[in-house]
Amino acid sequence: MITGPRARRGCGQLRSIHQFSNSNNQQFTRLDRGFTMIELLVVVSLIVILATMGMTQYRQSVIHAREATLKEDLFRMRDAIDQYYADKGKYPPTLDALVSDGYVRKLPEDPFTHSSTSWQAIPAEPDPNNPTAEAGVFDVKSGSEATAIDGTRYSEWD
């Protein structure tokens, strides 16, 4: 053990170093206790911006999926009408005749009206050779009056 003036000076140095380290630790612990209000506001703002962008993208993808479903349903029903005409030489009297004669299992649900009864049947022109014959269903269109992403109405799609 060191005694004398040298020992005291050493103890003083140790004490001042110990005090210095304690004061720094107290400052760090005060700063590390939590976030400032500005930091929280920045983080919340970023989360809100990202969530808004995500919701917009989600809604657009849902509309795109519904439009693709509508196009596919129209194609399938028009194909069934053409097959009916090719087999029987006349157009089906109603869309339900496609189901009852086995050309489709069931009428699809319109993705925008959520109903299988809202389809708009377009009648065929009357046969000039047989004007008393029923015209039948020549085409089918959506019953929705909503507007597509490209600006056209779903009820006007070919």
KAVEN-V563655 format. One record per pair of residues at least 24 apart in sequence whose ideal C-beta (glycine too) atoms are under 8 Angstrom apart, sorted by the first residue. I is the first residue (numbers start at 1). J is the second residue. Records with the same first field share a line. If there is no record, write none. Layout:
# KAVEN-V563655
I=J + J
This chain:
# KAVEN-V563655
60=149
63=149
64=149
66=111 + 112
67=111 + 148 + 149 + 154
69=111
70=110 + 111 + 112 + 142 + 154 + 157
71=157
73=108 + 110 + 111
74=140 + 141 + 142 + 157
76=104 + 108
77=104 + 107 + 108 + 119 + 140
78=139 + 140
80=104
81=137 + 138 + 139 + 140
90=133 + 136
91=124 + 135 + 136 + 137 + 138
92=136 + 137
93=134 + 136 + 137
94=121 + 137
95=119 + 121 + 137 + 140
97=137
110=142 + 143 + 144
112=142 + 144 + 146 + 154
113=142 + 143 + 144
115=143
118=142 + 143 + 144
119=143
120=155
